[in-house]
C-alpha cells in the first residue's frame, strides 16, 4: 500500500462548521507508479525513473443538508470507461455519498499512467494484457485514494467565504492546429515544436486565463482550486515519471501558500499545447512552470471574496449520449482486435474502440456535472475537449467566473467542434477522436441547459 499523504487543512470539526452550513476536507494520495510500469497507455517507454511523484488530490465539499461532493484530480494521462467508474465508486463509498456526486479528472501528463479496466478485459485474452497499464497498481491507487478520502472526511474545516480570481498566463498556451489559406490544418504545433516557421504562427484560439476558486474560514485561506487549459507536457517519452510543468507550477503555488490545499484541474486543452513557446528542451520545463505559477499566484492575488453557506452550493448533472463516428463499427473493431496479422499497437487501438462502442450499445450515458459556488461555477466534462467549448461556456454566463475541468472519462478521446472535423489535423482523425461532428450540438445544448440557472 502506498503512503497516504493528507494535507494539513483540517484538524477538527467544530460547531462553527455546522452553523455556517458549509465545510470542506482536502485529501491527497501518492499515485506514483513502480518502475517498469507502462506510461501513457503504453505509447511511450515504461517507467525507468521517477523525476517527481504523482498525486491524486481533491476536495470534499460538505454543504449542510446535502450529500458530500467529491472533486478529484489525478496526475495520470487518462482514466477511461469502467476505470473511471471504479475510481468514482470507490471515492463515493469512502466519502459516504452517491456516485453521482463524485468527479474524477486527470491532468493528462504523458509520463504518467493510464487506466481502463474495460480495455484490459478485452486485450488480456488476446495475450496483450498489461501492455497499457499496471493493473494491480491501478487498483492499489484507487484504494489508496479512497483511504485518503475516508480519513480526510473525519476532520472537515468550516468555510465562511468563497474567493474567485483570474489572471492571464503569459507565453504558455498556443493552439496547435495551424490553419493554411484553404482553411485546412497545415501544421500541427505539437507539445515540442522545433520548426521555427510553425512556432512563429499566431497563438490562435486559447483561453489565456488561469482561474482560482478559493475557500476561506474567516480571513484564513483553507484551499484553492485552479484551472488552466493546455496540454501539460514540455517533453516526454523517455521513461521519466513526472507531473511535468503543471505539477511544478502547483508545487510553487503550494510553497507560496503554506497550509493551503492546492488542487489543479486541466481545462479544455485538447487542441492547445505550449508548442509556440517550447522546443522540447528539458531546461524549458521550469520556464513554463514558472510562467504558469505566476498566473496562478496573480489569480490568487486578484481574488474577491464572498460569503458562502451550504445553500449557495448547487450540484446539477446532465446525461448525454455522445455520437460515435460513422467510420467505426463494433464488428470491424472486434475483427481487428482478433487479427494477429496486425501489430500490437493496431490491436490495442481496436480494443479501445470496442470498449467505447460496447458501452454506447449498452446504453451507457456520459454525465456532465455543474458545481455552483455562489459567484463561480465549474463544468466537469469528458475527454480531450477543444478549448472552444470552454470559451462558449464562459460566454453563456459572463456574470459568473465559469471554470471548466476536462479530461473526465477519457474514453471518447479528442472531442472537436463540428467544423474541426472538416479541417483535418491529428485531433479529429480516425482512432484519435471517437465522436462524430454532431458532438458539438449535443454538448453545447447540454452546457446551455446546465448553465441556465
C-alpha positions in Angstrom: 0.0 0.0 0.0 1.4 3.4 -1.0 1.9 6.1 1.6 -1.2 8.3 2.1 -0.4 12.0 2.2 -3.0 14.1 4.0 -2.9 17.9 3.6 -3.0 19.7 6.9 -6.0 21.8 6.0 -8.5 20.4 8.5 -7.7 19.4 12.1 -11.0 19.5 13.8 -14.8 19.6 13.3 -16.5 22.4 15.2 -19.9 23.7 15.9 -19.0 26.6 13.7 -18.8 24.3 10.7 -22.5 23.4 11.2 -23.7 26.9 11.9 -22.0 28.2 8.7 -23.6 25.5 6.7 -20.5 24.5 4.7 -17.3 22.7 5.5 -14.6 21.1 3.4 -11.9 18.5 3.7 -8.9 18.1 1.5 -7.2 14.8 0.6 -4.1 13.6 -1.2 -2.6 10.3 -2.1 0.6 9.2 -3.7 -0.1 7.5 -7.1 3.4 7.3 -8.5 3.8 4.0 -10.5 6.5 1.5 -9.7 9.4 1.2 -12.2 8.6 -0.9 -15.2 5.0 0.2 -15.4 3.6 1.3 -18.8 3.2 5.0 -19.2 0.8 7.0 -21.5 -1.2 3.8 -22.2 1.8 2.0 -23.4 2.6 4.6 -26.1 6.0 5.6 -24.7 8.8 4.0 -22.8 7.8 2.4 -19.5 8.8 3.9 -16.2 12.6 4.0 -15.9 13.0 6.5 -13.1 10.9 8.9 -11.0 11.6 12.6 -11.8 8.9 13.7 -9.4 6.0 12.0 -7.6 2.4 11.9 -8.9 -0.6 12.6 -6.7 -4.4 12.2 -6.6 -5.8 15.1 -4.7 -9.0 16.9 -4.2 -11.7 18.4 -2.0 -14.8 17.0 -0.3 -17.5 19.6 0.0 -19.9 19.1 2.9 -22.9 21.5 2.4 -25.3 21.1 5.3 -28.4 19.3 4.3 -26.8 17.7 1.2 -24.7 14.7 0.5 -20.9 15.2 0.2 -19.5 16.3 -3.2 -16.0 14.9 -4.1 -13.7 16.6 -6.6 -10.6 14.7 -7.5 -7.7 15.5 -9.9 -5.1 12.8 -10.7 -1.6 13.1 -12.2 -2.3 10.5 -14.9 -2.7 10.7 -18.6 -6.3 9.3 -18.7 -8.9 7.2 -16.8 -11.5 5.7 -19.0 -14.6 3.6 -19.2 -15.0 1.2 -16.2 -11.7 2.5 -14.9 -13.4 5.9 -14.5 -16.4 4.1 -12.9 -14.2 2.3 -10.4 -12.5 5.4 -9.3 -15.7 7.3 -8.7 -17.4 4.4 -7.0 -14.6 3.9 -4.5 -14.4 7.6 -3.6 -18.2 7.8 -3.3 -18.1 4.9 -0.8 -15.2 6.4 1.1 -17.0 9.8 1.4 -20.4 8.3 2.2 -22.1 9.8 -0.8 -23.8 8.9 -4.0 -21.5 8.2 -7.0 -23.4 10.9 -9.0 -21.8 13.4 -6.7 -18.2 12.4 -7.4 -16.0 13.6 -10.3 -12.5 12.3 -11.2 -10.3 14.1 -13.7 -6.8 13.6 -14.9 -4.2 16.3 -15.7 -3.1 14.4 -18.8 0.7 14.3 -18.2 2.1 11.8 -20.7 4.9 10.4 -18.5 2.2 9.0 -16.2 -0.1 6.0 -16.0 -3.4 5.2 -17.8 -6.3 3.2 -16.5 -9.1 1.4 -18.4 -10.3 -1.9 -17.0 -12.8 -2.4 -19.9 -10.0 -2.4 -22.5 -7.8 -4.6 -20.3 -10.6 -7.2 -20.1 -10.6 -7.2 -23.9 -6.9 -7.5 -24.5 -5.9 -9.9 -21.8 -7.4 -13.0 -23.6 -5.6 -11.8 -26.7 -2.2 -12.1 -25.0 -1.8 -8.3 -24.7 -2.7 -7.9 -21.0 -0.8 -5.4 -19.0 0.5 -3.6 -22.1 -1.4 -0.3 -21.5 -1.2 0.0 -17.7 -0.1 -1.8 -14.5 -3.4 -3.3 -13.4 -2.6 -4.2 -9.7 -1.0 -0.8 -9.2 -4.1 1.0 -10.6 -6.4 -0.9 -8.2 -4.0 -0.1 -5.3 -4.0 3.6 -6.3 -7.8 3.7 -6.2 -7.9 2.1 -2.8 -5.1 4.4 -1.5 -7.0 7.5 -2.7 -10.3 6.2 -1.2 -8.5 5.6 2.1 -7.3 9.3 2.0 -10.8 10.4 1.3 -12.2 8.4 4.2 -9.6 9.8 6.6 -10.0 13.4 5.4 -13.8 13.4 5.8 -13.4 12.8 9.5 -12.0 16.3 10.1 -13.7 18.9 8.0 -12.9 22.6 8.2 -15.6 25.3 8.4 -15.9 27.6 5.3 -17.4 31.1 5.5 -16.3 32.6 2.2 -15.5 31.6 -1.4 -13.0 33.6 -3.4 -12.8 34.0 -7.2 -9.9 35.4 -9.2 -8.2 35.1 -12.6 -5.1 36.3 -14.3 -3.5 36.0 -17.7 -0.8 33.4 -18.2 2.0 34.7 -20.5 3.6 32.5 -23.1 2.4 29.1 -22.3 -0.7 28.2 -24.3 -1.0 28.1 -28.1 -3.4 26.4 -30.4 -1.7 23.5 -32.1 -4.0 23.5 -35.2 -2.3 25.9 -37.6 -4.6 26.5 -40.5 -3.5 27.2 -44.0 -5.1 29.6 -46.6 -7.5 26.9 -47.6 -8.9 26.7 -44.1 -7.4 23.2 -43.5 -4.8 22.2 -40.9 -1.5 23.0 -42.5 0.7 22.3 -39.4 0.3 20.6 -36.1 2.1 22.6 -33.4 3.0 19.7 -31.1 3.9 20.0 -27.4 7.6 20.3 -28.5 7.8 22.2 -31.8 11.3 22.8 -33.3 10.2 24.2 -36.7 10.7 28.0 -36.4 8.0 28.7 -39.0 5.4 26.7 -37.2 6.3 28.3 -33.9 6.1 31.7 -35.4 2.4 31.2 -36.4 -0.1 33.2 -34.3 -1.1 31.9 -30.9 -4.5 31.0 -32.2 -7.6 30.2 -30.2 -6.8 29.7 -26.5 -8.1 30.7 -23.1 -5.1 32.5 -21.6 -6.6 32.9 -18.1 -5.6 30.9 -15.0 -8.7 30.8 -12.7 -8.8 30.3 -9.0 -11.7 29.4 -6.7 -10.6 29.5 -3.0 -12.3 28.6 0.3 -11.8 30.6 3.5 -12.6 30.3 7.2 -12.9 34.0 8.0 -9.6 35.5 7.0 -7.8 32.2 6.8 -7.4 30.5 3.4 -8.1 26.8 3.5 -8.0 25.5 -0.1 -7.8 26.7 -3.7 -8.9 25.1 -6.9 -7.0 26.3 -10.0 -7.9 25.8 -13.7 -5.9 26.3 -16.9 -6.4 24.8 -20.4 -3.4 23.3 -22.1 -1.7 20.0 -22.8 0.6 19.8 -19.7 3.8 18.5 -21.4 7.1 20.1 -22.0 8.9 16.9 -23.1 8.1 13.2 -22.5 8.6 9.7 -23.7 11.9 8.9 -22.0 10.5 6.8 -19.2 10.9 9.6 -16.6 7.8 9.7 -14.5 6.8 13.3 -13.9 3.9 15.6 -13.2 5.6 17.9 -15.7 5.3 21.7 -15.7 1.8 21.9 -14.3 2.9 19.8 -11.3 5.9 22.1 -10.8 3.6 25.1 -11.0 1.2 23.6 -8.5 4.1 23.0 -6.1 5.3 26.6 -6.5 1.8 27.8 -5.6 1.8 25.5 -2.5 5.1 26.9 -1.4 3.7 30.4 -1.7 0.6 29.4 0.2 1.7 27.2 3.2 -1.1 25.3 4.8 -3.4 25.8 1.8 -4.6 22.7 -0.1 -3.8 23.4 -3.8 -5.7 21.3 -6.3 -5.3 21.9 -10.1 -7.5 20.9 -12.9 -6.8 20.9 -16.6 -9.3 22.8 -18.7 -10.5 22.1 -22.2 -7.0 21.9 -23.7 -7.4 19.2 -26.3 -6.3 21.5 -29.1 -3.9 23.6 -27.0 -0.2 23.0 -26.3 2.8 25.0 -25.3 4.3 24.4 -28.8 4.7 28.0 -29.8 6.9 28.6 -26.7 8.6 25.2 -26.4 11.2 23.4 -28.4 11.2 20.4 -26.1 14.5 21.1 -24.4 14.5 19.9 -20.7 15.6 23.3 -19.4 12.3 24.8 -20.8 10.2 22.8 -18.3 10.9 25.1 -15.3 10.4 28.1 -17.5 6.9 27.0 -18.5 6.2 26.1 -14.9 7.3 29.5 -13.6 5.0 31.2 -16.1 2.0 29.1 -15.1 2.8 29.5 -11.4 3.0 33.3 -11.9 -0.5 33.3 -13.4 -1.8 31.1 -10.6 -0.3 33.4 -8.0 -1.8 36.5 -9.6 -5.2 34.9 -9.9 -4.9 34.3 -6.1 -3.8 37.9 -5.5 -6.8 39.3 -7.6 -9.2 37.2 -5.6 -12.5 38.8 -4.4 -14.2 37.0 -1.5 -17.9 36.5 -1.0 -19.8 35.0 2.0 -21.0 31.4 1.3 -23.2 28.9 3.0 -24.3 25.4 2.2 -27.4 26.7 0.4 -25.1 28.6 -2.0 -23.7 25.2 -3.2 -25.6 23.5 -6.0 -24.8 20.3 -7.9 -26.5 19.5 -11.1 -26.0 16.7 -13.6 -26.9 16.1 -17.2 -26.6 12.7 -19.0 -25.9 12.9 -22.7 -25.3 10.3 -25.5 -22.1 11.2 -27.4 -22.5 10.3 -31.1 -19.8 7.8 -32.3 -18.1 8.5 -35.6 -19.7 6.6 -38.5 -16.5 5.1 -39.9 -16.0 2.7 -37.0 -18.3 -0.2 -36.1 -18.2 -2.8 -33.3 -17.9 -5.7 -35.8 -15.0 -4.1 -37.7 -13.0 -3.3 -34.5 -13.7 -6.8 -32.9 -12.2 -8.3 -36.1 -9.2 -6.0 -35.9 -8.7 -6.9 -32.3 -8.6 -10.6 -33.1 -6.4 -10.2 -36.2 -3.0 -11.5 -35.2 -1.5 -10.2 -38.5 -1.9 -6.7 -37.3 0.6 -5.0 -35.0 0.1 -5.0 -31.3 -0.5 -1.2 -31.4 -3.2 -1.6 -34.0 -5.0 -4.3 -32.0 -4.7 -2.2 -28.8 -6.3 0.8 -30.7 -9.1 -1.6 -31.8 -9.7 -2.7 -28.2 -10.2 0.9 -27.1 -12.7 1.4 -29.9 -14.6 -1.8 -28.8 -14.6 -0.8 -25.2 -16.1 2.6 -26.1 -18.7 1.3 -28.6 -19.8 -1.6 -26.3 -20.6 0.9 -23.6 -22.6 3.0 -26.0 -24.5 0.0 -27.2 -25.3 -1.0 -23.6 -26.9 2.5 -23.2 -24.1 3.9 -21.0 -24.5 7.7 -20.8 -21.8 10.3 -20.5 -22.5 12.6 -17.5 -21.8 16.3 -17.4 -21.7 17.9 -13.9 -22.1 21.5 -12.8 -20.9 22.8 -9.5 -22.4 26.2 -8.5 -20.5 28.1 -5.7 -22.0 31.5 -5.3 -20.3 33.8 -7.8 -18.5 30.9 -9.6 -19.3 27.6 -11.3 -17.4 24.7 -12.7 -18.4 22.5 -15.6 -17.0 19.0 -15.3 -16.5 17.5 -18.8 -15.3 14.3 -20.5 -12.4 13.6 -22.9 -9.8 15.8 -24.6 -12.2 18.6 -25.2 -11.4 21.5 -27.6 -10.9 24.9 -25.9 -13.8 26.4 -27.9 -16.2 24.6 -25.5 -14.6 26.3 -22.5 -14.9 29.7 -24.2 -18.5 29.1 -25.2 -19.4 28.1 -21.6 -17.9 31.4 -20.3 -19.8 33.4 -23.0 -23.1 31.8 -21.8 -22.6 33.2 -18.3 -20.5 36.4 -18.3 -21.9 37.3 -14.9 -20.0 34.4 -13.3 -16.5 33.1 -13.1 -17.0 29.9 -15.2 -14.3 27.3 -14.9 -14.0 24.0 -16.8 -12.4 20.8 -15.8 -12.0 18.5 -18.8 -10.3 15.0 -19.0 -13.0 13.3 -17.0 -14.0 10.0 -18.6 -11.1 9.7 -21.2 -13.0 7.1 -23.3 -14.2 9.4 -26.1 -10.7 10.6 -26.9 -10.5 14.0 -28.6 -13.8 15.9 -28.8 -13.6 18.5 -31.5 -16.0 21.2 -32.7 -18.2 20.4 -35.7 -16.1 22.4 -38.2 -12.8 20.9 -36.9 -13.7 17.5 -38.4 -13.7 19.2 -41.8 -10.4 21.0 -41.2 -8.3 17.8 -40.9 -5.4 17.5 -38.5 -4.5 15.0 -35.9 -7.1 15.5 -33.2 -10.1 14.6 -35.3 -8.5 11.7 -37.1 -9.6 8.1 -37.1 -8.8 6.2 -33.9 -8.0 9.6 -32.2 -11.4 11.1 -31.9 -14.2 8.6 -31.2 -17.0 11.1 -31.6 -18.8 12.4 -34.7 -19.1 16.1 -35.8 -22.6 16.2 -34.3 -21.0 16.0 -30.8 -20.8 19.8 -30.7 -24.6 20.2 -30.9 -25.0 17.6 -28.1 -22.5 19.2 -25.7 -23.5 22.8 -26.4 -27.1 22.1 -25.8 -26.3 20.3 -22.5 -24.0 23.2 -21.4 -26.7 25.7 -22.1 -29.1 23.8 -20.0 -26.8 23.3 -17.1 -25.8 27.0 -17.1 -29.4 28.2 -17.3 -30.0 28.8 -13.6 
